[in-house]
């Protein structure tokens, strides 16, 4: 085997080993319920449930590779279903957003789950972080 090919294979093996040990081996992440990601918390807003729902819908529309595939509202609150596609491999992750009114605030929780594989190399956590950041940005708008 030629030296450049060997070097490339060694680098690939090292990269896979680092990736395998860096992220938790899970493929389902939910705000406030996944101990591997304690920073992912349910967001609370003083705004109405309707305003938070509009911000969540706008965030889904704005995020690259995201598509709103379903929504509903009932006495328990609102729920949005989306599909987030990764940029490179176009893997699909199912995202569920729940907006509930509780104790005078609107709570927004998010769950992202990979359709394939046993672990996601941190993609579901990145999905939730991107979504939360976009909702936060929209909630700050007048």
Secondary structure as GFF3:
##gff-version 3
##sequence-region A 1 142
A	DSSP	alpha_helix	3	22	.	.	.	ID=ss1
A	DSSP	beta_strand	28	30	.	.	.	ID=ss2
A	DSSP	three_ten_helix	35	37	.	.	.	ID=ss3
A	DSSP	beta_strand	43	45	.	.	.	ID=ss4
A	DSSP	alpha_helix	49	62	.	.	.	ID=ss5
A	DSSP	beta_strand	66	74	.	.	.	ID=ss6
A	DSSP	beta_strand	77	85	.	.	.	ID=ss7
A	DSSP	beta_strand	92	102	.	.	.	ID=ss8
A	DSSP	beta_strand	105	114	.	.	.	ID=ss9
A	DSSP	alpha_helix	123	140	.	.	.	ID=ss10
###
